Amino acid sequence: MRISVLDVGSNTVRLVVADAEDGVPLPVHTAKWRLRLSTQVKPGEPIPDESVERLVDAVAAASRTATRWGATSPLAFATAVVRSAPNRQEVLRTVRSRTGVPLCTLPGEVEAELTFLGARRWMGWRSGPLALLDIGGGSFEVAFGRGRLPDFVASLPLGAGRLTHEFFAEQDPPSPESVRALRRKVRHQLRDVAARIRWEGPRTAVATSRTFQQLARLCGAPPGRHGPFVDRTLDSRDLGRAVERLAALPAAERARLPGISAPRSAQSLAGAVVGHTAMKLIGLQTVTLCPWAIREGIMLRHIEDGASWWAEVTRLAEESAPPEPVPLRIASGKN
């Protein structure tokens, strides 16, 4: 059996096709289409028609690719850049009617649960009580748990793209005052969540997402070409120095730094501020970079709980998902 997952993110549409015969999603093909929605959509504003057209083309191409590789129709979801758009429902209907792919948005808390599951499976039970940090373009997900699924999750509007629009839109490089203002906002938003994780006392902390991967590379972690089984960590002190380094450079020069790609160079500073502030507030000296995240979590739930699980999740998301992330929720589910 082959399954496929399609992830419409703030910068890129990513497809993963995986074998699932033995209960483990082993990728056989990946593909991506770079749309850079976060640069075309300002927070709180609708997704423009031309961006919707490009999204339709990318989803259609991904569906054809999945079919060629012998997979079922993609389990397709869009993250915060679509979830928070005022015309979200119209965009989802357009994609479905023109491609046949039932694209949905998931609440931020569900994204955090699924990302936690992927990280738990990768890290294993020996990692013990596990804290998870995931920086996206539109939101920042945090989770903690001792079992298969998290005990609690938080989804906050602290995505790297969103904050770049809010604080650095007219500044390149930004002023020291705007960087301090951003850090104050992140501290305020994260204060209660960080206190909860400190109280729980995680044995292991992991970070996922391209933002964390690129920041870790900037701080000296091995490059991606060394493969997923190489240990990669990110130290709080190194990340603090990276914040200073990124803040002193315009976006074009950041793109010349190790690990920082041109499409993400503008938002790399905001991502670094969020990551560093979160680690300081929680009291994390080091986080481990985890290559498995939400896409693997979706495949694992599909394998373990069956197709009916995805149908139910997407149905509930259609009916009740809020346009903005919900700050904190106690997760339910069998561990």
N, C-alpha and C positions, 0 to 999 in steps of 0.2 A: 504494500500500500504506500502510495506517495501522497503527501499533503503539501499544501503551499500556504504561505502567509504573506499578505501584502500590507506594508506599513507606510501610510502616507504621513510623513513627518513634516517638520517646518522647513526643511531644506531639500529633502530627497524622498522619492518614492522607492522603497526597497522591497524586492521579492525574494523569498527564500523557498526553494523546493527541497523537501527532505524525504528520505526513506523512513518509515515508521514501523517496520515489520517486527522489531524486537523491543518495542516500547521506548526506544531512544531516538529522538529526531536527529538523523545524520544527514547533513546537507549534501545534495548532489548538484545543485545549481543555485547561483545567486545572480541577481541583476538589479540595476538601479537606474533611475531617471531623475536627474537633478532639475527640480522646479523652482527652488528658492522662494517658496510661498511667503516665508517670513519677511522677505525684502519687498514684497508686493502688497502685503496686507498689514495695515496698522492695527494695533489692538483696539477692539471695539468697532471696527469698520467692516463692512461686508467684503467678501472675496470678489474681486473684479471678474467680469465676464471672460476676459482673455485668460485669466489664471484658471478659471473653471474649464475652459477649452483645453488648456494644456494638461490639466489633471485628467480629464476624460481620455485624452490621447494616451497618457501614461498608464492609466488603469487598463485600457483596452489592450495595449501592448503587453502588459504584465499578464493579463488573462490568457492571451495567445501563447505567451512563453510557458506558462504553467501547463497548458494543454499539450504543447509539444514535448514537455518533459514527463508526461503521463500522470500529472497530478490532477486532483479534483479542483473545482472552482476555488479561488483563493479565499481564505478567511481574511477579509479585508477590513482594516480599521484606519481611522484618521485620528491624529493626536490633537493637541490643544489649538493649533492654528486654525483648524476647521471647527473644532468643538466650540470655540468661543466666538465664532463669526455669527453675526445676526442673521445671515442668510444660510445658516448651516443646513436646515432641512431641504431647502431648495437645491443646494449643491449636492447633497446625498441623493435626492430624487433624480437629478440630472445624470449623475454618474450611473446610477442603477438602470435608468431607462435606456441609456445609450450604449452601455457596455454589457449589461446583464450581470454585473458584479454587485452584490448587495453591500456596498461600502457603508460602514457605520462609524459612529464615534462612541468611545467608551468613557465613562466617568473617570476622572483622574485617580480615584481610589481603586477602581478595578484595574487600571493600568499598573498601579503600584503593587497590587496583589499578584498580578501575573508576572511582573518583573521579579518580585521576591521569589516566586516559585522557580523561575529560571535560575536565579542566583543560588537558591538553596540546593537545587539538583546539581549544579556545577560544583559548588563548594563542598557539599556533602555534610553528613551529620556531625562530623568531627569539628566543624566550625562552631558548633554550639549556638547559643543565643545570637542571632544575626541582625545587624543593622544594615539598611540599604539606603544609598543616596543615588538619585538619578536626575540629572539636569537635562531637560528638553529645551526646545525653542520657546515654548509658551508656558510651561509649568515645571515645577520642581517636585518630584515625588520622594517621599521618605517612608520607610517601613521598618518594623521591628517584629521579630517573632522567634519562637523556639521550635516550631514545628514546620510542617509542609507549607502551610499558609501563614501569613503574618497575624500577630495578635492585634496590631493596629497599623493604620496607614494614614498618611497625610499628603494631600495634593495642594500645592500653594502656587499662586500666580507669580512665580519667580523664575520663569524661563529666561534663558540667555538672550534670545531674540527680543522678547517682550521688554526686558529691562534696558536693552540697548536702545530701542525706540524711545523709551520713556526718559532715559537719562543722558544719552550720548548722541541723539539724532543730529544735532547741529555742531558737534564737537569731534574733531579728529586730528590729534588725540584729545581726549577729554581733559577738562580742568581738574585740578586736585579737589576742588570743592564738590564737583559733580560725583567724583569717585567716593568721597566721604558721604555724600548724601545717599548714594546707592547702598553703601555698607550699612548706614543707619536703618534704611528701610528693610534690608535683609535681616538684620538683627531683630528688629521689631516683629517681623512676620514669623521668624523662626524660634523666637524665645520659648514659647510654651512647648512646641514639639521637641526642641533640643533638651529641655528640662525633663521631659518624659523619657527620652532615650537614655539620658544620663542616669536617671533613676533605675531604669531597667538593667543597665550594666551589660551591654553586649560583649560577648567574647571576641567576635569578629565583626569588622565593618567592611562592606564592599561598596564599590562605586561602579555604575554602568553608564552607558551613553557615549556617543562620539565626543561630546564636550570633555568628559573626564578622560577619555582615552588620549585625546590630543594634548590635554594639559599634562598628563602623566609623561607622554613622550617629550614634551618641552622640558620637563623636570628630570629627564634622564632615563626613563623606562625604555626597554628594548622596543624597536620598531615592530610594526605589525607583520612584516615579512618573516619574522622569526616564528610565527605561528601562535595558536591560541594557548598552547600548553606551557609557554614560558611565563615564569612568575613576573608580575608587574605590580608595583606598589606606587603610592603617591604619598609623600611626606608633607605634613602641614607647613613646616618651615620652608621647604622648597617651594610649595605653592604660594606662600606669602611673598617670597622673593620674585616669583613669576608674576604676581599681580603688579608689583612695582615695575617690572620690566615691560609688561604689556601696556601699562598706563602711560609710559613715556614715549610710546611709538604710535604713529598713525597706522590704520588698518593695513595699508599696502606694505609697510615694513614688517608688521607682525607676520604676514604671510610668508616671509623669508625665514622665520624661526623654525627650528625643528618641531615637526608634528603639527604645526598650525596651518591648516589648508586655507586657500584663498576664499572659498565660499563662507568659511566660518571665522575669518580673521576679525571682522568687525565686532562679532559678538563674543569673541574669546575672552575679552577683559571682563565683561559682565559675568560670564560663566565662571571665571577664576575667582571673582569676588564672592559669588554665591557659594562655591565649593569651599573656599578658605574660611569664610565666615561660619558656614555650617560645621566644619570640622572643629573650629575653635570653640563654638558654643557647646557642641556635644562633648568636647574633650577628647577628640580623636587625634592621636599623633600621626597615625598611618591608616590608609585604606588600601584594600586590595582591589585591583581592577579585575572585573569579572566579564568574560566575553559573552556569556549568556544573559539575555535580558527578556524584554516583553515578547519578542517573536518566538523565542524558545518556550517561554511560559505558556503562550497560546497553544503551541503544538503539543506540549506536555499535557495540558488540560484536555485537549481534544483526544489524545491517545488514551488517557486514563479515565476520562469521564464520558467520552462518546460525543457524537455530533449534536445530540440534544442539548448538551451544555452550552455550546456556542449559540445555538438557536435561541435559547432562553436568555442568555446574556444580552444578545443583540436586540431581542424583543424588548426587554426591560430598558435598555439604553435608549431605544427609539421613544419609549413612552415617558421616561422620567429623567433622562440625563439633563442636568442643569447646564446652561450655557457657559458657566464659569466653574473652575475647580472648587470643591467643597473643602474647607480647611482641615477637618479631622474627622475620622470615622473609626469606630471599633469594627474590625473586620469579622465577618462570620464565615463559617465553613468548617469542615471536618479536618483536623490536623492528622 
